[in-house]
Amino acid sequence: MNTKRLILETDAMGNLKQVPKLPPNQQLEVIIMPVEEPTGADDKRRQPHPEIAGKIKLLDDIFDSIPAADWNLNS
């Protein structure tokens, strides 16, 4: 059995925004499961390892280390 996971979106009326291309002349079994949005409680803030936490010192302005065009701030 070959399985594929497709994430499909619907509009305000519940219609599919884009219909996927399906294999011809086959029966398909479809299981519909809504994708749940992550809540704020599930978001975990990343932290440095305790051995290096608080030991890093910034000696200069990091924004001057790379040209502004390379930061992709305008897009």
KEGUVO-984585 format. One record per residue: x, y, z of N, C-alpha, C, O, CB in turn. Coordinates in steps of 0.05 Angstrom, whole numbers, padded with zeros to 5 digits, always signed. Glycine has a CB too. Example, Ala and Ser with C-alpha at 12.3 -4.5 7.8 and 13.67 -1.06 7.14 Angstrom:
BEGIN
+00264-00114+00156+00246-00090+00156+00264-00066+00156+00285-00066+00169+00226-00089+00181 +00257-00045+00142+00273-00021+00143+00258+00001+00157+00268+00023+00161+00282-00012+00114 
END
This chain:
BEGIN
+00017-00023+00000+00000+00000+00000+00018+00025+00000+00035+00028+00018-00019+00000+00024 +00014+00042-00019+00028+00067-00020+00010+00089-00009-00012+00092-00017+00037+00075-00049 +00020+00103+00011+00005+00124+00023+00017+00151+00018+00041+00153+00015+00002+00120+00054 +00000+00171+00016+00009+00198+00012-00006+00216+00032-00030+00212+00036+00006+00208-00017 +00008+00235+00043-00005+00254+00060-00009+00280+00045+00010+00291+00035+00011+00259+00087 -00034+00289+00043-00040+00314+00030-00052+00333+00050-00069+00325+00065-00059+00309+00006 -00043+00358+00050-00055+00379+00066-00072+00396+00046-00061+00409+00029-00034+00396+00082 -00098+00395+00049-00116+00410+00032-00129+00433+00047-00133+00431+00071-00138+00391+00020 -00134+00455+00033-00147+00478+00045-00174+00482+00033-00179+00477+00010-00129+00504+00042 -00192+00492+00050-00219+00499+00040-00224+00528+00043-00211+00542+00058-00241+00483+00056 -00244+00538+00027-00252+00566+00029-00273+00569+00050-00278+00551+00066-00262+00576+00002 -00285+00593+00052-00305+00599+00073-00330+00582+00070-00345+00578+00089-00312+00628+00071 -00335+00571+00046-00359+00554+00041-00353+00524+00045-00371+00508+00043-00369+00559+00013 -00328+00517+00050-00320+00489+00054-00312+00476+00028-00308+00451+00028-00343+00475+00066 -00309+00490+00007-00300+00479-00019-00270+00478-00020-00257+00496-00009-00312+00495-00043 -00259+00458-00033-00230+00456-00036-00220+00479-00053-00231+00486-00073-00222+00429-00048 -00198+00492-00043-00185+00513-00059-00171+00503-00083-00171+00515-00104-00166+00529-00041 -00159+00479-00081-00144+00467-00103-00149+00437-00102-00144+00424-00081-00114+00474-00102 -00159+00425-00124-00164+00396-00125-00138+00382-00133-00127+00389-00154-00187+00390-00145 -00129+00363-00118-00104+00349-00125-00108+00330-00148-00130+00321-00154-00094+00333-00101 -00086+00324-00162-00086+00305-00184-00086+00277-00171-00069+00271-00154-00061+00309-00203 -00104+00260-00180-00107+00233-00169-00101+00213-00190-00103+00218-00214-00135+00229-00157 -00093+00188-00182-00087+00167-00201-00112+00159-00216-00133+00157-00204-00074+00143-00188 -00110+00153-00242-00134+00146-00258-00142+00117-00253-00126+00100-00247-00128+00150-00287 -00168+00112-00255-00180+00085-00254-00173+00070-00229-00168+00046-00230-00171+00069-00278 -00174+00083-00206-00169+00070-00181-00189+00078-00160-00200+00100-00162-00140+00075-00171 -00194+00061-00141-00210+00069-00118-00191+00079-00096-00170+00068-00092-00227+00045-00107 -00200+00100-00083-00184+00112-00062-00200+00113-00036-00224+00118-00036-00174+00141-00070 -00186+00109-00014-00198+00112+00012-00188+00139+00024-00164+00143+00024-00192+00088+00031 -00206+00156+00032-00199+00182+00042-00207+00184+00072-00230+00178+00079-00212+00205+00026 -00188+00192+00089-00194+00197+00117-00189+00227+00121-00167+00237+00116-00175+00179+00136 -00209+00240+00131-00208+00269+00135-00202+00275+00165-00217+00266+00183-00235+00283+00127 -00180+00289+00170-00173+00297+00197-00165+00326+00196-00145+00333+00183-00149+00279+00208 -00180+00344+00210-00172+00372+00210-00145+00377+00223-00139+00364+00243-00194+00389+00224 -00129+00394+00212-00103+00401+00223-00108+00421+00246-00120+00442+00241-00083+00413+00202 -00100+00414+00270-00104+00432+00293-00082+00453+00294-00059+00447+00290-00105+00415+00319 -00090+00477+00299-00071+00499+00301-00057+00497+00328-00070+00491+00349-00085+00527+00299 -00031+00500+00329-00016+00499+00354-00025+00522+00372-00029+00545+00363+00014+00500+00350 -00027+00516+00398-00034+00537+00417-00008+00549+00428+00013+00538+00425-00051+00525+00440 -00011+00572+00441+00012+00585+00453+00026+00569+00474+00050+00571+00478+00004+00612+00465 +00011+00551+00488+00023+00535+00509+00041+00514+00497+00060+00505+00510+00001+00522+00525 +00036+00505+00472+00053+00485+00460+00079+00496+00449+00098+00481+00445+00037+00471+00437 +00080+00522+00445+00105+00534+00435+00125+00534+00457+00121+00545+00479+00099+00563+00424 +00148+00522+00451+00169+00522+00471+00192+00540+00462+00201+00540+00440+00180+00493+00475 +00200+00557+00481+00221+00576+00475+00248+00561+00477+00253+00546+00497+00220+00600+00494 +00264+00565+00457+00290+00552+00458+00309+00566+00477+00309+00590+00479+00303+00551+00429 +00325+00550+00491+00344+00561+00510+00371+00548+00505+00373+00525+00497+00334+00557+00539 +00392+00563+00511+00419+00551+00508+00424+00530+00529+00411+00530+00550+00441+00573+00509 +00443+00513+00524+00451+00493+00543+00461+00507+00569+00474+00528+00567+00474+00475+00532 +00455+00497+00592+00462+00510+00617+00492+00516+00620+00499+00535+00634+00453+00493+00640 +00509+00500+00607+00538+00504+00609+00547+00529+00595+00568+00541+00602+00553+00480+00599 +00532+00538+00574+00541+00562+00560+00522+00586+00564+00528+00608+00554+00542+00556+00530 +00500+00582+00578+00481+00604+00583+00494+00627+00598+00506+00623+00619+00456+00593+00598 +00491+00651+00587+00502+00675+00600+00531+00680+00596+00542+00699+00607+00496+00674+00628 +00545+00663+00581+00574+00666+00577+00581+00680+00551+00605+00686+00547+00587+00639+00579 +00562+00684+00533+00568+00697+00508+00567+00727+00510+00548+00738+00522+00549+00687+00486 +00587+00741+00499+00588+00770+00500+00588+00780+00472+00605+00771+00456+00612+00780+00516 +00570+00799+00465+00571+00812+00439+00589+00836+00441+00584+00854+00456+00542+00820+00429 +00610+00836+00425+00630+00857+00427+00625+00879+00407+00637+00901+00409+00657+00846+00423 +00608+00875+00387+00603+00895+00367+00574+00892+00357+00560+00873+00364+00623+00892+00343 +00567+00910+00339+00540+00909+00327+00539+00887+00307+00553+00888+00287+00533+00937+00314 +00522+00867+00311+00521+00844+00293+00508+00851+00266+00513+00837+00247+00505+00821+00306 +00493+00872+00265+00480+00880+00239+00501+00891+00220+00496+00891+00195+00458+00900+00244 +00523+00900+00229+00544+00910+00211+00562+00887+00200+00579+00892+00183+00561+00930+00226 +00559+00863+00210+00576+00841+00202+00570+00831+00174+00587+00819+00161+00575+00819+00221 +00545+00835+00165+00536+00826+00138+00521+00849+00125+00507+00864+00139+00517+00800+00140 +00525+00853+00099+00511+00874+00085+00480+00873+00089+00469+00851+00090+00517+00874+00056 +00467+00895+00091+00438+00896+00096+00422+00881+00075+00401+00870+00081+00428+00925+00097 +00432+00879+00050+00418+00865+00029+00416+00835+00035+00398+00822+00026+00431+00870+00003 +00435+00824+00050+00436+00796+00056+00418+00788+00079+00414+00764+00083+00464+00788+00062 +00407+00807+00093+00389+00800+00116+00361+00794+00107+00345+00783+00122+00388+00824+00136 +00354+00800+00082+00327+00795+00071+00305+00808+00087+00284+00797+00092+00321+00765+00069 +00310+00833+00096+00291+00847+00112+00270+00861+00095+00248+00867+00105+00305+00868+00129 +00275+00866+00070+00256+00880+00053+00236+00861+00040+00217+00871+00028+00271+00895+00032 +00239+00836+00042+00221+00817+00028+00201+00805+00047+00184+00789+00039+00235+00796+00014 
END
